[in-house]
Each structure stands twice: as C-alpha cells, then as structure tokens.
Amino acid sequence: MNSEQLHQSRMAMLSESIKSIAFKKQQITKEYEKGDEVEVASQELGFIGSYDAATINCSTGDDYCRIKYKTLLTDDESEPLEDVFSAAEIRPVPPHQHETMSENGFRLYDMVDVFDNDGWWFGFFSAKVGDEYYVYFPTTADNIAYPRHVLRFHQEWSNGKWIFHPRQ
C-alpha cells in the first residue's frame, strides 16, 4: 500500500469508529441535579457528533432532564433555549485539558472536538498546514481548518469516568 492508500484506509477506519460513537447513547451512570453543568449530545440529522453546553434545570423523572442551553437561543433570540432530553443524551462537562494539550499537542488521526457554531463537534485531526489544524467530521463529511485554541482531545463518558481514546 502506498502512503495515500494507507492514509485513506486509516481515515475510513476512524470515520466508522467515530460514527459508531456519535450515534450511540451515553451510559446512564449519573443522576443529574439542578444546576449541574453538562453537555447534550445532538441526535438531530446534521448535528450528530456535536455537544452543546447546558445547565440542568430539573429532572422530569423516568431518566429525563429539562436543560437550559448556554449558547443556543430561542427563535426570537431573547433568552437561552430550554429543552427536555433523556439522560442517555447528557454527559458531564469533560475535564479541562489546557495543560494536557500544551504538553502533548495533536498528532495525525487524533480524535478531537472542535468548538464551532456554539458547540463542540467530534472528528479527527487529518492534517496541519501552517497554523491551521484540519479536522475531518465523518458524520457530515466535512474537512475544515481551525486554529489550535478551539480544539480539545475527544473524551467519552463511560462507566462513570472520562476516557481518552488511544492515539491512532
């Protein structure tokens, strides 16, 4: 296999892995309380693989919570949007990574989140050109350049703790 074929093969493998993660529900391992800071995973077409910052307003029972978004607004843009989600679509906010990022940096094929369009979008690092980091998003098939300060390593909430995916 030449280097371009190897690159395409790795991108295809990572794309399938990310799609399987993006489409699955979170494990319900935490009971949320009013005021908890969370991220809500969108299951809406075109937004799958994105996480929006929110605050828990209240539990509605049966593993559902009413949340208030931090960055998404109502149609008239007068106040933060509120909605009800299954606890399987909610996760705690991942730990801050500033120190980890400055020590390790990003390598080709690392799974990352990018802050764009008011939320975190899940993809993988596909190239670096100058100061721009290209991230490929398998759920939308976009490959977009970003500055480093809007990137973080992707983590998954599993069995009540945060895990990093192994570097590829």
C-alpha positions in Angstrom: 0.0 0.0 0.0 1.3 3.5 -0.8 1.1 6.3 1.7 -2.0 7.8 0.1 -3.8 4.5 0.2 -2.7 4.0 3.8 -4.0 7.5 4.7 -7.4 6.8 3.1 -7.6 3.4 4.8 -6.9 5.0 8.3 -9.4 7.8 7.6 -12.1 5.3 6.6 -11.4 3.2 9.8 -11.5 6.3 12.0 -14.7 7.5 10.3 -16.5 4.3 11.1 -15.3 4.4 14.7 -16.5 8.0 15.2 -19.8 7.3 13.6 -20.4 4.4 15.9 -19.6 6.6 18.9 -21.6 9.6 17.7 -24.7 7.5 17.2 -24.7 5.6 20.5 -26.4 6.9 23.6 -24.4 7.7 26.8 -24.5 5.2 29.6 -26.7 6.5 32.4 -24.3 6.3 35.3 -25.1 9.7 36.9 -28.2 11.3 38.4 -28.2 14.9 37.5 -29.3 17.7 39.8 -30.5 21.2 39.2 -27.5 23.4 38.4 -25.2 20.7 37.1 -23.1 21.8 34.1 -23.5 19.3 31.3 -23.1 18.7 27.5 -26.0 17.5 25.5 -25.4 15.2 22.5 -27.5 16.0 19.5 -29.2 13.2 17.7 -30.7 15.5 15.1 -29.6 14.9 11.4 -26.8 17.4 10.5 -25.9 17.9 14.2 -24.9 14.3 15.1 -21.5 14.3 16.7 -22.0 17.7 18.3 -22.3 18.5 22.0 -23.8 21.7 23.4 -23.1 23.2 26.8 -26.1 23.4 29.1 -27.2 23.5 32.7 -29.7 21.1 34.3 -32.9 22.9 35.3 -34.7 19.9 36.8 -35.2 16.2 36.5 -38.6 15.3 34.9 -38.4 11.6 36.1 -38.0 8.5 34.0 -34.4 9.4 33.3 -35.3 12.7 31.6 -34.0 16.2 32.4 -35.0 19.7 31.5 -31.9 21.6 30.4 -31.1 25.3 29.6 -28.5 25.7 26.8 -25.6 28.1 27.4 -25.1 29.2 23.8 -28.3 28.3 21.9 -31.1 30.8 22.0 -34.9 30.8 21.4 -36.1 31.7 17.9 -36.5 35.3 18.8 -33.0 35.2 20.5 -34.4 36.8 23.7 -33.3 34.0 26.1 -31.5 30.7 26.3 -33.3 27.8 24.7 -34.7 25.1 27.1 -35.5 21.5 26.1 -36.0 18.0 27.6 -33.6 15.2 27.0 -33.1 11.6 28.0 -30.2 11.2 30.5 -28.6 9.0 27.8 -28.1 12.1 25.7 -26.5 14.1 28.5 -23.0 13.8 29.9 -21.0 15.8 32.5 -18.6 18.5 31.1 -15.2 16.9 30.3 -12.3 18.0 32.5 -10.3 21.0 31.3 -7.4 20.0 29.1 -5.2 23.1 28.6 -2.2 21.5 30.3 -2.5 18.2 28.5 -2.8 19.9 25.1 0.3 22.1 25.6 2.4 19.2 26.7 1.4 16.6 24.0 0.0 18.6 21.1 -2.1 16.9 18.4 -0.9 14.1 16.1 -2.4 13.0 12.8 -5.6 10.9 13.4 -6.1 12.0 17.0 -9.8 12.1 17.9 -10.7 15.7 18.7 -13.6 18.1 19.5 -13.7 21.5 17.8 -15.7 24.4 19.3 -17.6 25.8 16.3 -21.2 27.0 15.7 -21.8 27.3 19.5 -21.0 23.7 20.3 -18.3 21.0 20.4 -18.1 18.9 17.2 -16.5 15.4 17.2 -14.0 14.5 14.5 -10.3 13.6 13.9 -7.2 15.6 13.1 -6.5 15.0 9.4 -3.7 17.4 8.5 -1.8 20.5 9.6 -1.0 23.4 7.2 0.9 26.3 8.8 -1.0 27.2 11.9 -4.2 25.6 10.7 -5.4 22.2 12.0 -7.7 20.3 9.6 -10.4 18.2 11.3 -12.5 15.7 9.4 -16.0 15.2 10.6 -17.3 11.7 9.5 -21.0 12.5 10.3 -21.0 15.4 7.8 -18.0 14.5 5.5 -16.5 18.0 6.1 -12.8 18.6 6.4 -12.3 22.1 7.9 -9.3 24.1 9.1 -9.2 25.6 12.6 -6.8 27.4 14.9 -5.4 25.3 17.8 -7.3 27.2 20.5 -10.7 25.8 19.5 -9.6 22.1 19.7 -9.6 19.6 22.5 -8.8 15.9 22.7 -12.1 13.9 22.5 -13.1 12.1 25.6 -16.0 9.7 26.2 -18.0 9.3 29.4 -18.0 5.6 30.2 -18.9 3.8 33.4 -18.8 7.0 35.4 -15.4 8.3 34.3 -13.8 10.1 31.4 -11.7 8.1 29.0 -9.4 9.2 26.1 -9.4 7.1 23.0 -5.9 5.7 22.3 -3.9 7.6 19.8 -4.1 6.1 16.3 
